[in-house]
Amino acid sequence: TGLGSHASLTLPDGSTVNLNADSKIAWNDNKFNSKREVTLSGEAYFEVQKGNEFNIKTKNGNVRILGTQLNVYSREKEFWVSCISGKVGVNVKDKEVILLPGEKAELTSFGLQRTELKNVGQTASWKEGVFYFEDQPLVSIFAEMERQFGVKVLYKGVLKRKMTVSFSNGDLDEALDLVCTPMELKYEIEKNNTINISDTKTTQ
């Protein structure tokens, strides 16, 4: 998928995949029935048919499941998996974490960490054009805006600042207001689809 586009597809076993913007998925048609395995770069929501083990390979870590609903995110060095139903095994290097519904595994500087989410279903709300972030850094939120709206966000402030917010991909100004106003940031949209964001405290 390119910037600002989503895709829905059905795998040979009947499992369905929703692919977020700027994402890629690949599999081997000839071998899929005997070995259910896909390679993912980006973000995707899976509804996996029951059957033999189903594996999702990413550059950051691997996921194995037996029939479930889950969301997988793997971009650059950021990697997390949320389990919406069923049971999910997440493997990074030699460590594996087993997730139950409502749980999330995330790759952090301390390794693979498991946490509980208050609104686990919202981790896949991007399928309906709504992007939910629970205590996530601004760098991740602005990167998602770039993917959904096809813009370039320039922000030189503290990218590790975190917030909980949701926005839709239907209105760029509204999305910017929802993120910038509570964080005391201001933005300017340039003609070349570049957005300059600055801290209001340092510009007064």
C-alpha positions in Angstrom: 0.0 0.0 0.0 1.1 3.6 -0.7 0.7 6.6 1.5 -2.9 7.4 2.4 -4.2 4.0 1.2 -5.4 0.8 2.9 -6.0 -2.6 1.4 -8.1 -5.7 2.3 -7.1 -9.1 1.0 -7.9 -12.8 1.6 -5.1 -15.4 1.9 -5.3 -18.9 0.3 -6.6 -20.4 3.6 -9.4 -17.9 3.9 -7.7 -15.8 6.5 -8.2 -12.0 6.0 -5.8 -9.2 6.2 -6.3 -5.4 6.4 -3.1 -3.6 5.4 -2.5 -0.1 6.7 -0.8 2.7 4.7 2.8 2.3 3.6 2.8 -1.5 4.4 3.8 -4.6 2.5 2.8 -8.3 2.9 4.2 -11.3 1.0 3.6 -15.1 0.9 4.3 -18.2 -1.2 1.1 -19.3 -3.0 2.5 -22.7 -3.8 3.6 -23.6 -0.2 0.9 -21.7 1.8 -1.5 -24.6 2.4 1.3 -26.7 3.9 3.1 -23.9 5.7 1.0 -20.8 6.6 3.6 -18.1 6.7 3.6 -14.4 5.6 6.2 -11.7 5.8 5.1 -8.2 6.9 6.6 -4.8 6.8 4.4 -2.0 8.3 1.1 -2.7 10.0 -1.7 -5.2 9.5 -4.8 -6.6 11.2 -5.3 -10.3 10.8 -8.3 -12.6 11.2 -6.8 -16.0 11.0 -8.7 -19.2 10.2 -8.2 -22.1 12.5 -5.8 -24.8 11.3 -2.1 -25.5 11.5 0.2 -22.9 12.9 0.2 -19.5 11.2 3.4 -17.5 11.3 4.0 -13.8 10.6 7.6 -12.8 10.0 8.9 -9.2 10.5 12.4 -7.8 10.6 11.9 -6.9 14.3 10.3 -10.2 15.6 8.0 -13.1 14.7 4.4 -13.9 15.6 2.8 -17.4 15.7 -0.9 -18.0 16.1 -3.6 -20.7 15.8 -6.7 -18.8 14.9 -7.3 -15.4 16.4 -7.7 -11.6 15.8 -4.6 -9.5 16.3 -2.8 -6.4 15.1 0.9 -6.4 14.2 3.0 -3.3 13.9 6.6 -3.4 12.6 8.2 -0.3 11.2 11.9 0.7 11.5 12.8 -0.3 15.1 9.3 -0.1 16.4 7.5 -3.4 16.9 4.3 -4.3 18.8 1.5 -6.9 18.7 -2.0 -6.6 20.3 -4.2 -9.7 20.9 -7.9 -9.0 20.4 -9.1 -12.6 20.6 -7.5 -16.1 20.9 -3.9 -16.6 21.8 -0.7 -15.2 20.3 3.0 -16.0 20.7 5.4 -13.2 20.0 9.1 -14.0 19.5 12.1 -11.6 19.5 15.4 -13.3 19.3 15.3 -16.0 22.0 12.5 -14.5 24.1 8.8 -15.4 23.6 5.8 -13.8 25.2 2.3 -15.4 25.1 -0.5 -12.9 24.8 -4.2 -13.4 25.8 -7.0 -11.1 24.8 -6.5 -7.5 25.9 -2.7 -7.8 26.1 0.1 -6.2 24.1 3.7 -7.2 23.5 6.1 -4.3 22.7 9.8 -4.2 21.8 11.4 -1.7 24.2 14.9 -0.7 25.2 14.5 -3.3 28.0 13.5 -6.1 25.5 10.1 -7.6 24.8 7.5 -6.3 27.4 3.9 -7.4 27.9 1.3 -5.0 29.1 -2.5 -4.8 29.4 -4.5 -2.4 27.3 -7.6 -0.6 28.4 -9.0 -0.4 24.8 -7.2 -3.2 22.9 -9.9 -3.2 20.2 -8.9 0.4 19.3 -5.4 -0.7 18.3 -7.1 -2.0 15.1 -9.5 1.0 14.7 -7.3 2.3 11.8 -9.3 -0.1 9.6 -12.2 2.3 10.0 -10.0 5.3 9.5 -9.5 6.1 13.2 -6.0 6.1 14.7 -5.8 5.5 18.4 -2.6 6.0 20.5 -2.4 5.0 24.1 0.6 6.7 25.9 2.6 6.8 22.6 5.4 9.2 21.7 4.8 12.2 19.4 7.3 10.8 16.9 5.0 7.8 16.3 1.9 9.9 16.1 3.4 12.3 13.5 4.8 9.4 11.5 1.3 8.0 11.2 -0.1 11.4 10.1 2.6 11.4 7.3 1.4 8.0 6.1 -2.3 8.7 6.3 -2.3 12.2 4.7 0.8 12.0 2.5 2.4 15.0 4.2 5.8 15.7 5.7 5.8 16.8 9.3 8.7 18.9 10.6 9.0 19.1 14.4 12.2 19.8 16.3 10.7 19.5 19.8 10.9 16.6 22.2 9.7 13.7 20.1 9.7 11.3 23.1 6.9 13.3 24.7 3.9 10.9 25.0 0.2 11.3 24.8 -3.1 9.4 24.5 -5.1 10.6 21.5 -7.2 9.5 18.5 -7.8 11.1 15.2 -9.4 10.2 11.9 -7.8 10.3 8.4 -10.7 12.4 7.0 -9.6 15.8 8.1 -5.9 16.9 8.4 -6.6 20.2 10.3 -8.8 18.4 12.8 -6.1 15.7 13.4 -3.5 18.3 13.9 -5.7 20.2 16.4 -6.4 17.1 18.4 -2.7 16.4 18.8 -1.2 19.9 18.9 -3.6 21.8 21.2 -3.3 19.6 24.3 0.5 19.4 23.8 0.7 23.3 23.5 2.1 23.1 19.9 1.2 25.2 16.9 1.4 24.2 13.3 1.6 25.8 9.8 0.6 23.9 6.7 2.8 24.9 3.7 1.9 24.7 0.0 4.2 21.7 -0.6 2.4 19.4 1.9 4.9 20.2 4.6 3.7 20.9 8.1 5.9 22.9 10.4 5.2 22.3 14.1 6.7 24.2 16.9 6.3 24.6 20.7 4.2 27.6 21.6 6.2 28.2 24.8 9.4 28.8 22.8 7.8 30.9 20.2 6.1 33.5 22.4 
